[in-house]
């Protein structure tokens, strides 16, 4: 595969995907523009509500899709544009993530500490929904891992294109896990470091207790179940330990849903549909929004 030059301030761009962003999003774009020489913003919002946010500086490259094409497809649009502009690396962000002011500099420094030189490299972060506690143990370490989340993820673009980019028929959810598992199945390294470099919201907590999962609306339950089961089936031979943990987490999520979450009937319906659709090989955007 293509050899990778090390990431640097000059050859690394930011990529952010939005979908009806909140009122603080403009400030996040401005903050990214101060750190990165280019920010590629792919907007899945169906109307032009984002237009007033455009007047930041000439580092911002805006790609409105005028419909929700899904997270994976939007990331592919941004990655292609960054490659076309001559960047070797990209760091992907969710629209509600708040990186520290020197995120890029610190993330690159951590990558250089790693002897394995990862293709995909994630960071530690504060979890807003869990009272701003770090997701992983803090520390000056780099650790190989099966998967990392999309936000705060440093990725080498030429290899990303070689391995097939993001799986756009997932639409949303499990997209980050799938590309990490696919990369590992091809001998590439996925890793993360222990420095806390951003504040990020995974979801709302079911209850104020570490072992309890995050709660999501029914439609998100559908995608997480469908794409989770697809990943289980696809990578059971190459990543059996990850698959075992995923099976256990899906089962635990269902138990907590039955015990503690609201809208049980609707969410169970969504999870059941997701499981069946995964077995049938269905993909893409769901035609059912699972609203009450």
N, C-alpha and C positions, 0 to 999 in steps of 0.2 A: 504493500500500500504506500501511498504518498508519504514521504518523510515530512515531519512538521518542524518549521522554525519555531523557536520559543515565542510565547506571547509577549507583546510589548505594548506600551502606550500607543505607539504609532500604528500597529497592525491589528488592533483589537477594537471592534465596534460594539455598541449596545443595540439590542433588539428587544422591543417591547410590543406586546399585543394588547389591544384594548377592546372592551365591549361595554358601551355605555359607562365610561369612566366617571368617577365621582369628582367633586369640586376641587379636590386636592391634587388631581392628576397633573394639572399644568405645572404645579410646583415640582412634582416628581420628574417631569420631562426636563424642566429647567435645571434641576440638580444633576440629572444624567448628562445634559449638554455641557455642563461645566467640567465634567470628568473625562468624557469621551470625545474624540475628534469627529465621530459620527454617531448619530442615534437613528436607527431605522424603526419607525413607528408604523405598525400595521394595525389598522382600525377596522374591527368587525361590526361597528355600529351601523345600523341600517339607514340612519339619516345623517344630516350634516351638523349635528350638535357639537362635534369636536372642532369645527372650523375656527372658532375664536381662539383656540389654544395654539394656533400655528405660529404666531409672532414671537418666537423665542430667539433664535439665532440661526446662522446658516449651517450649523452642524446637524440640524433636524431634517430627516427625509421622511415624508409622510406618504403612506400608501393606503388610501381609503378603499375598502372592499364593497361598501354600500349594502352589505348583507353579512350575516353571520356564517362565514365559511368554515368555522371551527378553529380551535386552537392550533392543531397540527398543521393544517393547510396554511394558516396565517404565518406560523413560524417558518414554513418552507418558503413562502413569499419573501419574508425578511432575510432569511439566510441566503437565498439566491441573489437578492439585491446587494447584500453586503459583499458577497463573492464578486459580483460584477463590478463593484466599486473598488476592488483590489484588496480587501481585508482578508487576512488569514484566519483570524479568530473572531468569535462573537460571544458576548455574554447575554443570555436571555433573562428577561425580567417579566414578572406578572405586573399588572397595572396597579396593584395595591401594595407593592413591596417598596420599602424605604432603605436603600443602601447607605452606608456611612459615607462621609464626604470623600474619603480616600479609598473607596472600595476597589477601584481598578488597580491602583498601585499595590495594595495589600494582597489582593487575590493573585496577581502575577507573582509577587514575592513568595507566596505559599506554593504556587505551582513549581517554582524553581527549586524549592526545598525537596520536592518529590523526586526520588531516584527513578521512578517508573514513568515519568512524564505522561500523565494521563491524557487520553483523547477527550474525555468528559470529566470535568472537575467542578464539584460543588463546594458550597461553604456552609458553615454553621450560621444559625440565625435565631433571633428572638421570636417567639411565637406569641403574637398579639392575643390570640384566643386563650392562651394558657398563662395569662398574667405576666407576659414578657419574660418567661423563663427560656433559657437556651434550649434548642431542640436536642443538641448533643452535648457531651462533656466539653467544656472549654479547654483549650490548650494549644500548644505549639506543636501539633502533630499533623501528619498526613496519613490517611488510612484508605486502603482499597475497600470498596463496598459494591454491592450488587447494583444499586440504583441511587440516583440523586433526584431532587425535585427540579422542575424547569427553572424556577426563579433563582438567579445567582449562579447559573451554570455556565462555565467557560467551555467552549467547544471549538475544535479545529475544523474549519469549514470544508477544506478539500476532502478529508476523510469522511466527514458527515455526508457529503454528496456521494462518495463511493459506496458507503454502506446502505444508501437508499433513502436518506433524509427521514423526516418524521412520518409516521404511518397515518396519513390523512383520513383513512376510513374509520379511525377511532373517534374522530370528531373532537371530543374533549375527554379528559380523564384517562390516566394510564399511559398517556403519550410519552411522558418522560421515562417511566419504567420500561416501556417497550423498547425504546431506542437504546437504553443502557443495557438491557438484557441481550439485544441483538448485537451490540458492539462486543460485549463480553463473549458471546458465542463465536465471534470471529477473532478472538485473541487480543482484543483491545482492552485498555485499562480504564476503569471508572474509579474515581476516588473523590474524597472530600477532605477538607481540613477543619481544624477545631476552632479557628478564630471566628468570633461572632461579628459578621460584617453587614447584616441587614436585619430589619424588622419585617416580618412577613406573617400573613394570616392564612393558615391552612383551612380553617373552617371554624364553626362554633363548637365549643365543647359540649358534649352530652351532659356532663356534670363536672363539678370542680374536683376532679380526681385524675391523677396521671394515667392510670391504666384504662380509663374509659375513652372510647374513640370519639372522633369528631362527628357532628351531625350535619347532614346536608338535606336539601329539599329532595322530593321524590325523583325529579328528573335527573338530578346528579346521582342519586342512588342507582338509577337505571344504567347510566354510563359507567359508573365505577364497578358495578357488578358485571356487566357485559364485557367490558374491556379487561377487567381483572381475570375473569374466567378465560378469555381469549389468551391472555398472557400465560396463565397456568397451563393451558393445553399446548401452547406453542413452545414453551421453554421448560417443560417438565424434565427433559433429558439433559439439557445443558446447564440448568440452574435449579436442581432439585431442592436445595435448602431454601432458596427464595420462594419457590413454589409452595413448599410446606408452610412457611410463615404466612404466605398470602392466603392459603386455604384457612388457616387458623384465624387470621384477622377478619376474613369475610364471615366466618362462623360467629366470631365474637361480636362483630358489628350487628349481625342479625339478632343475637341474644339481647344486646343492649337496646336495640330498636324495640323489641317486644316488651322490655321491662320499663324503659324510661322515656322514649321519644314520643312526641305528638304525631298525629296523622299516621298511625300505625298501618291501617288498612291500605292507604294509598302507597305508602313506602314499600310495604310488602309486595304489593302488586308490581311496583316498579322493579324491585329486585328480582322477583320471579320472572318477569318479562325479560330482564337483562340476562338472566341465566339461560333461559330457553333460546333467546336470540343468539347468544354466544355458541350454543350447541348447534344451532341451525346455520351458523356462519354469517348471520346478518351483521351489517356494519353501516357506517355513515350516520346521518342525522336521524334521530327518532321522529317519527310522525306523530307520536303522542307526547304532549307536554306534561302529562300526569298531574294536571291541575285538578283541584277538588271540584 
